[in-house]
Amino acid sequence: MRNQTINRAELKGRIGTVRICSINDRLVANFSLATERHYTDTSKNNVVEVTWHHVVVWEGKGINLGGLSRGVLVHVKGHLRNSKYTDAQGCERVFTELVANSLDITNENAIKDD
């Protein structure tokens, strides 16, 4: 039996910025996703730790990108991928993104800006 590896990730949070574009006649969405972790610190203070993630999802296979906007609560499942690029200053940047194969909009009411 072969050794098997697992690359699986699941996030549920609110969308920050979202960009949807078409590549070879397929829609792809790139968006930031905020998740929260609540805990009590050593001084008994309630703390909310927000972590931002980068998500990529292609439309198709039951995935509809309509309704994606700032503040929408989504549940995504997929795998992690590391990518790198060179910025305008010549520095190499590495980032991790979740490539989603499942996307569920759990609350279509976006948070409105004041």
KEKE-198187 format. One line per 3 residues: for each residue x, y, z of C-alpha. Coordinates in steps of 0.02 Angstrom, whole numbers, plus 50000, padded with zeros to 5 digits. Layout:
<sevexs>
X/Y/Z | ... .
</sevexs>
This chain:
<sevexs>
50000/50000/50000 | 50065/50172/49954 | 50091/50308/50080 .
49954/50435/50055 | 49963/50619/50095 | 49820/50738/50134 .
49804/50918/50079 | 49632/50974/50136 | 49571/51138/50209 .
49402/51205/50263 | 49360/51385/50309 | 49203/51477/50359 .
49211/51666/50367 | 49164/51832/50290 | 49225/51893/50121 .
49333/52049/50115 | 49384/52105/49942 | 49327/52002/49793 .
49380/52003/49611 | 49294/51898/49479 | 49368/51882/49305 .
49355/51770/49154 | 49498/51658/49098 | 49472/51553/48940 .
49283/51580/48952 | 49278/51518/49134 | 49243/51631/49282 .
49365/51630/49427 | 49347/51722/49592 | 49491/51779/49700 .
49441/51844/49871 | 49504/51875/50045 | 49415/51785/50186 .
49417/51834/50370 | 49401/51701/50504 | 49389/51736/50690 .
49460/51645/50840 | 49389/51691/51010 | 49483/51658/51171 .
49518/51728/51345 | 49695/51788/51378 | 49793/51767/51540 .
49720/51931/51607 | 49541/51863/51582 | 49509/51980/51435 .
49403/51917/51291 | 49506/51923/51132 | 49451/51907/50950 .
49593/51859/50834 | 49555/51890/50650 | 49653/51796/50517 .
49642/51840/50332 | 49655/51703/50201 | 49666/51707/50011 .
49539/51598/49917 | 49529/51551/49733 | 49374/51467/49663 .
49325/51424/49484 | 49143/51426/49429 | 49075/51257/49379 .
49033/51087/49455 | 48888/51162/49550 | 48985/51317/49604 .
48900/51482/49562 | 49000/51640/49593 | 48846/51752/49596 .
48815/51829/49766 | 48998/51845/49815 | 49025/52016/49890 .
49103/52100/50041 | 49033/52039/50207 | 48949/51881/50141 .
48973/51729/50253 | 49041/51580/50154 | 49098/51404/50190 .
49237/51343/50074 | 49326/51176/50060 | 49477/51136/49954 .
49665/51116/49958 | 49811/51230/50001 | 49931/51291/49867 .
50089/51395/49886 | 50130/51520/49750 | 50266/51647/49724 .
50295/51801/49620 | 50419/51944/49605 | 50350/52115/49652 .
50389/52282/49567 | 50539/52308/49683 | 50614/52141/49632 .
50575/52052/49796 | 50512/51874/49787 | 50347/51852/49879 .
50272/51686/49933 | 50091/51663/49985 | 49972/51522/50027 .
49798/51512/49955 | 49651/51395/49972 | 49597/51327/49803 .
49413/51289/49834 | 49318/51144/49759 | 49163/51180/49864 .
49083/51348/49903 | 48924/51376/50003 | 48852/51548/50036 .
48782/51530/50211 | 48717/51707/50230 | 48683/51815/50078 .
48663/51975/50181 | 48824/52072/50160 | 48886/52191/50294 .
48850/52366/50233 | 48979/52505/50245 | 48925/52653/50352 .
</sevexs>
